[in-house]
């Protein structure tokens, strides 16, 4: 009797499944229905380590059972979930494995073709694609979602592959190409190792046999095509790990009014997904929600958004269009792109600080404010984050709650003065901030770089210096992290004190890395153009007392840098 899959609460999925073990060859055989990844499913996402593991596991399995010893053996690859939807099966879970298996088959096809083109053609026709003379159309064994399908066909499935190679437009395209190149290079390297010609050909045939005949999955199939979407959500409840973008796209497509609306939704989601690589789509969606609705009391963003969409009868196309526009703007925010140089620098500061919790309020400011108002709020947000998080090291929940409330309220009333006041009310006072700064430790390197940059600019009082690029300007530990001599007894307590940090050009820093203070002054600090670093030449030695004194001196600058904007109308 076939098993019934149950959800996380113990109840049965609405429609029972049939489950059977199948080899990869049986799944991808042209005698089996073609497999299609639904529009709402995630794009290809396997990174190099996952592809490498897949490949090495196959090689180890093959080596474990040499020759015909493999005959009754199988390598289990896990389960996949299909929905029988007529002429094709919808693939709800397992596409990363099946897509990667197809990529490997295409690499093997090319390797076989170097010795015997007939063998390459047979592999392609059995497991990848078949040309129908009657219809003059190719039938593909697996079709990825709408965002990946064309690229996957050109890059992986087509014979011959088009020249020049297709241009990757999305992050998933880059991953497909990376997987294809990795497996192609691995097969080529093995061929060179064992000898080109017949030895390499026989080895490629062996790997084909291992993959198609001895690598198996449990294929779980639902026979209710109308229930595919709810099955999709149930899988997420069972912990299979479908993401918020996958689920939300699915919901909006299901609720679309007609085919034209669905096509437009697909296009808008192509725009949303295109930000991946510069920004994370799931983070964007969470920040979008927080920007519009305030704090989220649960980690399940999808459940909250779904309930809102259903309760308010939100139009799928309008929401998708708004999300696409917001995604493009969000990418500019997190990559610090702005034509206004002051706003660009403020956005760079947010990025250096790793202050992701500020983006919902920044999104609101950019949607409803002028450049001056955006700049005012950005400065207030950075001041709050530096005082509250970087220097005072307070628990972040209160800061986040305040920022998310400001984000929501700005969209309702556009009152930037009230927003700045709300942020300043939860920040450490001026006296608290100065006192906390004198003892502050900053272990996050990028945050330390930001603090030191601002202090350098305050001391310089003329032109600014570019210290954002870690490869050019290093954060220098004056008392070294790994000193050449004995470590101080309080090493861990002082190593990341702000008084023990400065900025130094990369070549100078490399030359003096773990030296004593006198050597660092002579061979490093004396050659620096940075005021913070030049001032170190005034010290005769470097001790805990020196660190305390220097940090106290630096604290006299902080109110001139990190004070909230004045009274707002």
C-alpha positions in Angstrom: 0.0 0.0 0.0 1.4 3.4 -0.9 2.1 5.8 1.9 0.0 8.9 2.6 2.0 12.1 3.1 0.9 14.1 6.2 1.4 17.7 7.0 3.2 19.2 10.0 0.0 19.2 12.2 -0.5 15.5 11.6 -3.4 15.9 9.1 -3.4 14.4 5.6 -2.7 16.6 2.6 -6.1 17.2 0.9 -5.3 14.6 -1.8 -3.4 11.4 -1.3 -0.2 10.7 -3.1 1.2 7.7 -4.8 4.8 7.0 -4.1 7.3 4.8 -6.0 11.0 4.5 -6.4 12.3 5.5 -9.8 15.8 5.9 -11.3 16.8 9.2 -12.8 16.8 7.5 -16.2 13.2 6.4 -15.7 12.1 9.9 -14.7 13.8 11.5 -17.7 13.1 8.8 -20.2 11.1 9.9 -23.2 8.6 7.1 -22.4 7.7 9.1 -19.2 5.6 12.3 -19.3 7.7 15.5 -19.6 8.3 17.4 -16.4 7.5 21.1 -16.0 8.5 23.4 -13.2 5.4 25.6 -12.4 5.7 29.4 -12.9 5.5 30.0 -9.2 8.4 27.6 -8.3 11.8 29.0 -7.4 14.5 29.4 -10.0 17.7 27.3 -10.1 19.6 28.0 -6.9 22.3 25.4 -6.4 25.6 27.0 -5.6 29.0 25.5 -6.5 29.4 23.5 -3.2 26.1 21.8 -3.8 26.9 20.9 -7.4 30.4 19.7 -6.3 28.8 17.5 -3.6 26.4 16.0 -6.1 29.3 15.2 -8.4 31.6 13.8 -5.8 28.9 11.6 -4.3 28.3 10.0 -7.7 32.0 9.4 -8.2 32.4 7.9 -4.8 29.4 5.6 -5.4 30.8 4.5 -8.7 34.2 3.8 -7.2 32.6 1.9 -4.3 31.1 -0.6 -6.8 33.5 -1.0 -9.7 32.5 -2.8 -12.9 29.4 -5.0 -12.7 29.5 -4.9 -8.9 27.2 -2.0 -9.2 24.4 -4.1 -10.8 22.1 -4.4 -7.8 23.2 -1.2 -6.1 21.6 2.2 -6.0 22.5 5.7 -4.8 19.4 7.4 -3.2 19.0 11.0 -4.0 16.0 11.8 -1.9 12.4 12.4 -2.8 10.6 14.5 -5.5 7.0 15.6 -5.6 5.0 15.7 -8.8 1.5 16.6 -9.7 -0.1 14.7 -12.6 -1.5 17.5 -14.7 -2.3 15.6 -18.0 0.3 15.5 -20.7 3.1 16.8 -18.4 3.9 16.4 -14.7 4.3 19.5 -12.5 7.4 19.3 -10.4 6.8 20.8 -6.9 9.9 19.6 -5.2 13.2 18.3 -6.5 13.9 20.6 -9.4 17.4 21.4 -8.2 18.4 17.8 -8.3 16.7 17.0 -11.6 18.0 20.2 -13.3 21.5 19.4 -12.1 21.2 15.8 -13.3 20.2 17.2 -16.7 23.2 19.5 -16.7 25.4 16.6 -16.0 23.8 14.6 -18.8 24.4 17.4 -21.2 28.1 17.6 -20.2 28.4 13.8 -20.6 26.7 14.1 -24.0 29.3 16.6 -25.2 32.1 14.4 -23.8 30.7 11.3 -25.6 30.4 13.3 -28.8 34.1 13.9 -29.0 34.6 10.2 -29.6 31.3 8.9 -30.9 28.6 11.3 -32.1 26.0 8.5 -32.3 26.4 7.8 -28.6 25.9 11.5 -27.8 22.8 11.7 -29.9 21.3 8.6 -28.2 21.9 10.1 -24.8 20.3 13.4 -25.8 17.3 11.8 -27.3 16.7 9.4 -24.4 17.1 11.9 -21.5 17.3 15.5 -22.6 15.4 16.4 -25.8 13.9 14.7 -28.8 13.1 16.2 -32.2 9.8 15.3 -33.7 10.0 15.3 -37.5 6.2 15.5 -37.9 5.8 18.6 -35.8 9.3 20.0 -36.4 9.4 20.7 -32.6 11.7 19.6 -29.8 10.3 17.8 -26.8 12.2 18.6 -23.6 12.3 16.2 -20.8 12.4 18.9 -18.2 11.3 22.5 -18.6 12.3 25.0 -15.8 10.1 27.9 -14.8 9.4 30.8 -17.0 12.5 32.8 -15.8 15.0 30.0 -16.5 13.5 27.8 -19.3 14.8 29.7 -22.3 18.3 30.1 -20.9 18.4 26.4 -19.7 17.4 25.2 -23.1 20.1 27.2 -24.9 22.8 26.7 -22.3 22.2 23.0 -21.4 19.6 21.2 -23.5 20.2 22.4 -27.1 22.2 20.5 -29.6 24.2 22.0 -31.0 24.4 24.8 -28.4 24.0 28.3 -29.9 27.0 30.4 -30.5 27.7 32.8 -28.9 26.5 31.4 -25.6 23.4 33.1 -24.2 23.9 36.1 -21.9 22.9 35.4 -18.3 20.2 37.9 -17.3 19.4 36.6 -13.8 21.4 35.2 -10.8 19.8 31.8 -11.5 21.2 31.9 -15.1 24.7 32.5 -13.7 24.3 29.5 -11.4 23.2 27.3 -14.3 26.3 28.3 -16.3 28.5 27.8 -13.3 27.2 24.3 -12.7 27.5 23.5 -16.4 31.1 24.7 -16.5 32.0 22.9 -13.3 30.8 19.6 -14.5 32.2 20.0 -18.0 35.6 20.9 -16.6 35.5 17.9 -14.2 34.7 15.5 -17.0 37.4 17.0 -19.3 40.0 16.8 -16.5 39.1 13.1 -15.8 39.4 12.4 -19.5 42.9 13.9 -19.6 43.9 12.0 -16.6 42.9 8.5 -17.9 43.7 9.2 -21.5 41.6 10.8 -24.4 39.8 8.6 -26.8 38.4 5.2 -25.9 39.3 5.3 -22.1 37.6 8.7 -21.7 34.6 7.5 -23.7 34.2 4.3 -21.6 34.5 6.3 -18.4 31.8 8.8 -19.6 29.5 5.9 -20.4 30.1 4.5 -16.9 29.0 7.8 -15.3 26.0 7.9 -17.5 25.1 4.4 -16.4 25.6 5.3 -12.7 23.4 8.4 -13.0 20.6 7.0 -15.2 20.4 3.4 -14.0 21.6 3.4 -10.4 20.7 6.9 -9.0 17.1 6.8 -7.6 14.5 9.0 -6.0 11.2 8.4 -4.4 8.7 9.9 -6.7 5.7 11.2 -4.8 2.8 12.0 -7.2 -0.6 13.7 -6.6 -3.3 12.9 -9.1 -5.3 16.1 -8.6 -4.0 18.8 -10.9 -6.4 21.3 -9.5 -4.9 21.0 -6.1 -1.3 21.8 -7.1 -1.1 25.2 -5.5 -2.5 24.1 -2.1 -0.2 21.1 -2.2 2.6 23.6 -2.8 1.8 25.5 0.4 1.3 22.2 2.4 4.9 21.2 1.4 6.1 24.5 2.9 4.2 23.7 6.1 6.1 20.3 6.2 9.4 22.1 6.2 10.6 21.5 2.6 11.8 25.1 2.6 9.9 26.9 -0.1 10.6 30.6 0.2 8.3 33.6 0.7 8.9 34.8 -2.9 7.9 31.4 -4.2 4.7 31.2 -2.2 3.7 34.8 -2.8 4.2 34.5 -6.5 2.1 31.4 -6.5 -0.7 33.0 -4.6 -0.8 36.1 -6.9 -0.8 34.0 -10.0 -3.6 31.8 -8.7 -5.7 34.9 -8.0 -5.0 36.6 -11.3 -8.2 37.5 -13.3 -7.1 36.2 -16.6 -4.3 34.9 -18.7 -3.2 38.4 -19.7 -2.9 39.4 -16.1 -0.9 36.3 -15.4 1.5 37.1 -18.1 2.0 40.6 -16.7 2.5 39.2 -13.2 5.2 36.9 -14.5 6.9 39.9 -16.1 6.8 41.9 -13.0 8.2 39.0 -11.0 11.0 38.7 -13.5 11.9 42.3 -12.5 11.6 41.5 -8.8 13.8 38.4 -9.1 16.4 40.3 -11.1 17.6 42.1 -8.0 19.0 38.9 -6.6 22.7 39.2 -6.4 22.6 42.9 -5.4 19.9 42.3 -2.8 18.0 39.3 -1.4 14.4 39.1 -2.6 13.1 37.6 0.6 14.7 40.5 2.6 13.2 43.0 0.1 9.7 41.5 0.6 10.0 41.7 4.4 11.3 45.3 4.3 8.5 46.2 1.9 5.9 44.9 4.3 7.5 46.6 7.3 7.7 49.8 5.4 4.0 49.8 4.7 2.6 48.1 7.7 5.0 48.5 10.6 6.4 45.8 12.9 5.8 42.1 12.1 5.1 40.0 15.1 5.7 36.7 13.5 8.5 35.2 11.4 6.0 33.9 8.8 5.8 36.9 6.5 3.9 34.8 3.9 1.1 33.9 6.2 0.6 37.6 7.1 0.7 38.8 3.5 -1.6 36.0 2.4 -4.2 37.0 5.1 -4.0 40.6 4.1 -4.4 39.9 0.4 -7.4 37.7 1.1 -9.0 40.0 3.7 -8.5 43.2 1.6 -9.1 41.5 -1.8 -5.8 42.9 -3.0 -5.5 42.9 -6.8 -2.7 40.5 -7.9 -1.6 42.6 -10.8 -1.5 45.9 -9.0 0.4 44.4 -6.1 2.9 42.7 -8.4 3.4 46.0 -10.3 4.0 47.9 -7.1 6.4 45.3 -5.8 8.4 45.4 -9.1 8.7 49.2 -8.9 9.7 49.0 -5.2 12.3 46.2 -5.9 14.1 48.4 -8.4 14.3 51.2 -5.9 15.3 48.9 -3.1 18.2 47.6 -5.2 19.4 51.2 -5.6 19.1 51.8 -1.8 21.1 48.7 -0.7 23.8 49.3 -3.3 24.0 53.0 -2.4 23.1 54.4 -5.8 21.8 58.0 -5.9 22.5 60.9 -8.1 22.6 63.2 -5.0 26.1 62.7 -3.6 25.1 63.4 0.0 22.3 60.8 -0.2 24.7 58.4 -1.8 27.2 58.8 1.0 24.5 58.4 3.6 23.4 55.1 1.9 27.0 54.0 1.8 27.1 54.6 5.6 24.1 52.4 6.1 25.7 49.6 4.1 29.0 49.9 5.9 27.2 49.6 9.2 25.3 46.6 8.1 22.2 48.4 9.3 19.6 46.4 7.4 16.9 47.2 9.9 16.9 50.8 8.7 15.8 50.1 5.2 12.0 50.0 5.8 12.1 53.6 7.0 14.5 54.6 4.2 12.1 53.1 1.6 9.2 55.2 3.1 11.4 58.3 3.0 12.2 57.8 -0.6 8.6 57.2 -1.5 7.1 60.2 0.2 9.9 62.7 0.8 12.0 65.3 -0.9 15.7 65.0 -1.2 16.2 67.2 1.8 13.7 65.2 3.9 15.3 62.0 2.8 18.7 63.3 3.9 17.4 64.4 7.2 15.8 61.1 8.0 18.9 59.1 6.8 21.1 61.1 9.1 18.8 60.6 12.0 18.6 56.8 11.3 22.4 56.5 11.2 22.8 58.6 14.4 20.3 56.3 16.1 22.0 53.1 14.9 25.5 54.3 15.9 24.4 55.4 19.3 22.1 52.5 20.1 23.7 49.6 18.3 27.3 50.2 17.5 28.4 52.1 20.7 25.9 51.2 23.4 25.4 47.6 22.0 21.8 47.5 23.2 19.4 44.8 22.3 18.0 45.6 18.8 14.3 44.9 19.3 13.4 48.3 20.6 15.3 50.0 17.8 13.6 47.9 15.2 10.1 48.6 16.6 10.7 52.3 16.5 12.2 52.3 13.0 9.3 50.2 11.6 6.7 52.5 13.3 8.4 55.5 11.7 8.3 53.8 8.3 4.6 53.2 8.6 3.7 56.6 10.0 5.7 58.4 7.3 3.5 56.8 4.6 0.4 58.0 6.5 1.3 61.5 7.5 4.6 62.4 5.8 5.7 64.2 9.0 9.5 63.9 9.0 9.9 66.1 12.1 7.8 63.7 14.1 9.9 60.8 12.6 13.2 62.3 13.8 11.7 63.0 17.2 10.5 59.5 17.6 13.9 58.1 16.7 15.8 60.5 19.0 13.5 59.6 22.0 14.9 56.0 22.2 18.5 56.9 21.6 21.1 57.3 24.3 21.4 60.9 25.4 24.3 63.1 24.5 26.0 62.5 27.8 25.3 58.8 27.7 26.7 58.6 24.2 29.9 60.4 25.0 30.5 58.3 28.1 29.8 55.0 26.3 32.1 56.0 23.4 35.0 56.3 25.8 34.8 52.6 26.6 33.3 51.2 23.3 34.6 48.1 21.6 33.7 47.6 17.9 34.6 44.1 16.7 32.7 44.3 13.3 35.4 45.5 10.9 33.2 47.4 8.5 31.5 49.3 11.4 34.9 50.2 12.8 36.0 51.4 9.4 32.9 53.7 9.3 33.5 55.1 12.7 37.1 55.8 11.9 36.2 57.3 8.6 33.9 59.8 10.2 36.5 60.7 12.9 39.1 61.2 10.2 36.8 63.5 8.3 36.0 65.5 11.5 39.7 66.0 12.2 40.6 66.8 8.6 38.0 69.6 8.2 38.8 69.9 4.5 38.5 67.4 1.7 37.2 63.9 2.5 39.3 60.8 1.9 38.0 57.5 0.5 38.5 54.7 3.0 35.6 52.5 2.1 37.5 49.9 0.0 39.0 47.3 2.4 41.7 46.3 -0.1 43.1 49.8 -0.2 42.8 51.1 3.4 42.9 48.6 6.3 41.5 48.9 9.8 44.8 48.8 11.8 45.1 47.4 15.3 47.8 49.5 16.9 48.3 46.8 19.6 48.2 43.8 17.2 45.7 41.0 17.1 48.6 38.6 16.9 51.6 40.4 18.4 55.1 39.2 17.7 55.9 39.3 21.4 53.9 38.2 24.4 50.2 39.1 24.5 48.9 41.6 27.1 47.0 40.0 30.0 43.9 42.0 28.9 44.4 41.2 25.2 40.7 40.3 24.4 39.4 43.4 26.3 41.5 46.0 24.5 42.1 44.6 21.0 38.9 46.1 19.4 38.7 49.2 21.6 38.2 52.2 19.3 41.2 53.8 20.9 43.3 50.9 19.7 42.2 51.3 16.0 43.2 53.5 13.2 43.2 53.5 9.4 46.3 52.7 7.3 47.0 52.2 3.6 47.2 48.5 2.7 50.9 48.4 1.7 52.0 50.1 5.0 49.7 47.9 7.1 51.0 44.7 5.5 54.6 45.8 6.2 54.1 46.3 9.9 51.3 43.9 10.6 52.3 42.4 14.0 55.3 44.6 14.9 55.8 46.5 18.1 54.7 50.1 18.5 58.0 51.8 17.8 58.5 49.8 14.6 54.9 50.6 13.5 55.5 54.3 14.0 58.8 54.3 12.0 57.8 51.9 9.1 54.1 52.6 8.9 52.4 55.5 10.6 55.1 58.0 9.5 54.2 57.3 5.9 50.5 57.8 6.3 48.5 60.8 5.0 45.7 60.2 7.5 45.4 62.6 10.4 44.2 59.9 12.8 47.3 57.9 12.0 49.8 60.8 11.9 48.7 61.7 15.5 50.0 58.4 16.7 53.6 59.6 16.1 53.1 61.9 19.2 52.9 58.9 21.5 56.1 57.4 23.0 54.6 54.0 23.9 51.4 52.1 23.7 49.6 50.8 26.8 46.1 50.3 28.1 46.3 53.8 29.6 47.3 55.2 26.2 44.3 53.5 24.6 42.0 55.0 27.3 43.4 58.5 26.8 43.2 58.4 23.0 39.6 57.1 23.1 38.6 59.8 25.5 40.1 62.4 23.2 38.2 60.9 20.2 35.0 61.1 22.2 35.2 64.9 22.1 34.4 64.7 18.4 31.3 62.5 18.4 28.6 65.0 19.1 29.7 67.0 16.1 29.3 63.9 14.0 26.4 61.9 15.4 23.8 64.4 16.7 20.2 64.4 15.6 19.0 67.1 13.3 17.6 70.2 15.0 13.9 70.9 15.7 11.7 69.9 12.8 8.5 71.8 11.8 
